[in-house]
Amino acid sequence: MNIELFRQHTASRRIVPVALDDSPVIDTGPESFRVGGNMLNACTVLAVDLSGDRQYIFIELDKESAEWIFSEERKLVEAKLRTRLRVSRFRRGFDGMTKPRLRYTGRVEPGGEVRVCVTLRASKGRAYFDLGRDIEVTREPERAAVPYLSDGE
């Protein structure tokens, strides 16, 4: 390679800016859900796996969140009132690109309380609850002290 042959070029295309879509955002649900999308109230974590290809959290819903989910789900499919819910997402999109990482404050473990952002969608007569990017940990689970024996070495 000869460094003397390299030259700086200028692009010949003219830049045309495109305006952003300023359509209004439709907010549904109670006032407490409108922060960061459809953010549910604090729910107890029953099971969690955020390290696999399909990231999910099983949560125990409070009464207000359960009624809101039932009313929204009933608009799309035949629904029943549920107290437990699985919110999940794939780590990669349909095009194979990795999705942005989850943002959460603290440890997300069973026994703790979290507020999760949920998107409801229906497909083939079933409702699915997609996990949003933001998870707010409201209470971390307590760690139990486990006694053990040691010989001092």
C-alpha positions as CSV (number, residue, x, y, z in Angstrom):
1,M,0.0,0.0,0.0
2,N,1.2,3.4,-0.9
3,I,-0.1,6.1,1.5
4,E,0.6,8.8,-1.1
5,L,-2.2,7.4,-3.4
6,F,-4.9,7.8,-0.7
7,R,-7.1,10.9,-1.2
8,Q,-9.9,12.4,0.8
9,H,-13.2,12.4,-1.2
10,T,-16.4,14.4,-0.7
11,A,-19.8,12.8,-1.0
12,S,-21.7,13.8,-4.0
13,R,-25.2,13.2,-2.6
14,R,-27.1,16.0,-1.0
15,I,-28.4,15.3,2.6
16,V,-32.2,15.4,2.8
17,P,-33.4,15.5,6.4
18,V,-36.6,13.6,7.2
19,A,-39.0,15.1,9.9
20,L,-39.8,12.9,12.9
21,D,-43.4,11.6,13.2
22,D,-45.1,13.7,15.8
23,S,-48.3,11.7,16.1
24,P,-49.8,11.6,19.6
25,V,-49.0,8.6,21.8
26,I,-52.1,6.8,23.0
27,D,-51.9,6.1,26.7
28,T,-54.3,3.5,28.2
29,G,-54.7,2.3,31.7
30,P,-54.6,4.0,35.1
31,E,-52.4,7.0,35.8
32,S,-49.8,4.8,37.7
33,F,-49.3,2.7,34.5
34,R,-48.4,5.6,32.2
35,V,-44.9,6.1,33.4
36,G,-42.6,4.4,30.8
37,G,-45.4,2.8,28.8
38,N,-47.6,0.2,30.4
39,M,-45.7,-0.1,33.6
40,L,-47.5,-2.4,36.1
41,N,-47.7,-1.8,39.8
42,A,-45.2,-3.6,42.1
43,C,-45.6,-7.4,41.6
44,T,-44.0,-10.3,43.4
45,V,-41.5,-12.3,41.3
46,L,-42.2,-16.0,41.2
47,A,-39.6,-17.2,38.7
48,V,-37.1,-15.4,36.5
49,D,-34.6,-16.3,33.7
50,L,-32.9,-13.3,32.1
51,S,-29.8,-15.2,30.8
52,G,-31.4,-17.5,28.1
53,D,-32.5,-16.8,24.5
54,R,-36.0,-16.2,25.8
55,Q,-35.9,-13.9,28.8
56,Y,-38.9,-14.2,31.1
57,I,-40.3,-13.2,34.5
58,F,-43.3,-14.9,36.2
59,I,-45.1,-12.4,38.4
60,E,-47.9,-12.4,40.9
61,L,-50.2,-9.5,40.0
62,D,-51.9,-7.1,42.4
63,K,-55.7,-6.6,42.1
64,E,-55.5,-3.3,40.1
65,S,-53.0,-4.7,37.6
66,A,-54.9,-7.9,37.1
67,E,-58.2,-6.0,36.4
68,W,-56.4,-3.7,33.9
69,I,-54.8,-6.6,32.1
70,F,-58.1,-8.5,32.0
71,S,-59.9,-5.4,30.5
72,E,-57.2,-5.0,27.8
73,E,-56.9,-8.7,27.0
74,R,-60.7,-9.0,26.7
75,K,-60.6,-6.5,23.8
76,L,-58.4,-8.8,21.8
77,V,-59.2,-12.4,22.7
78,E,-61.5,-14.4,25.0
79,A,-60.0,-13.8,28.4
80,K,-60.2,-14.8,32.0
81,L,-59.1,-12.9,35.1
82,R,-55.6,-14.0,36.0
83,T,-53.4,-13.4,39.0
84,R,-50.1,-14.8,37.7
85,L,-48.5,-13.7,34.5
86,R,-45.5,-14.5,32.4
87,V,-43.9,-11.6,30.6
88,S,-41.1,-12.5,28.2
89,R,-39.1,-11.4,25.2
90,F,-36.6,-13.0,22.8
91,R,-33.0,-11.8,23.1
92,R,-32.9,-11.5,19.3
93,G,-35.4,-10.0,16.8
94,F,-36.7,-11.8,13.8
95,D,-33.9,-10.4,11.7
96,G,-31.3,-12.0,14.0
97,M,-30.1,-8.7,15.4
98,T,-29.6,-8.6,19.2
99,K,-32.2,-6.4,21.0
100,P,-31.1,-3.7,23.4
101,R,-30.1,-5.0,26.9
102,L,-32.6,-5.0,29.7
103,R,-32.3,-2.1,32.1
104,Y,-33.0,-2.9,35.7
105,T,-32.0,-1.5,39.1
106,G,-30.9,-4.2,41.6
107,R,-31.3,-8.0,41.7
108,V,-34.3,-9.5,39.9
109,E,-34.8,-12.8,41.9
110,P,-37.8,-14.8,43.1
111,G,-39.3,-13.3,46.2
112,G,-38.5,-9.7,45.3
113,E,-40.9,-7.1,43.9
114,V,-40.6,-5.5,40.5
115,R,-42.4,-3.1,38.2
116,V,-42.2,-4.3,34.6
117,C,-43.2,-2.6,31.4
118,V,-45.7,-4.8,29.5
119,T,-46.9,-4.8,25.9
120,L,-50.0,-6.9,25.1
121,R,-50.4,-8.6,21.7
122,A,-52.6,-11.2,20.3
123,S,-51.8,-14.0,17.8
124,K,-53.9,-17.1,16.8
125,G,-56.5,-16.5,19.4
126,R,-54.1,-16.2,22.3
127,A,-52.7,-13.2,24.2
128,Y,-49.0,-12.7,24.8
129,F,-47.3,-10.3,27.2
130,D,-44.0,-8.9,25.9
131,L,-41.5,-7.8,28.4
132,G,-40.4,-4.2,27.9
133,R,-36.8,-3.0,28.3
134,D,-37.2,-1.4,31.7
135,I,-37.6,-3.3,35.0
136,E,-37.8,-1.4,38.2
137,V,-36.8,-3.4,41.3
138,T,-38.9,-2.0,44.2
139,R,-37.9,-4.6,46.8
140,E,-35.0,-7.1,46.7
141,P,-35.5,-10.5,48.3
142,E,-33.9,-11.0,51.7
143,R,-30.9,-13.3,51.7
144,A,-31.0,-16.0,54.4
145,A,-27.9,-16.6,56.5
146,V,-26.8,-20.2,56.0
147,P,-24.7,-21.6,58.9
148,Y,-21.9,-24.0,58.0
149,L,-19.1,-25.9,59.7
150,S,-15.4,-25.1,59.0
151,D,-12.1,-26.4,60.4
152,G,-10.5,-23.0,60.1
153,E,-8.4,-23.7,57.0
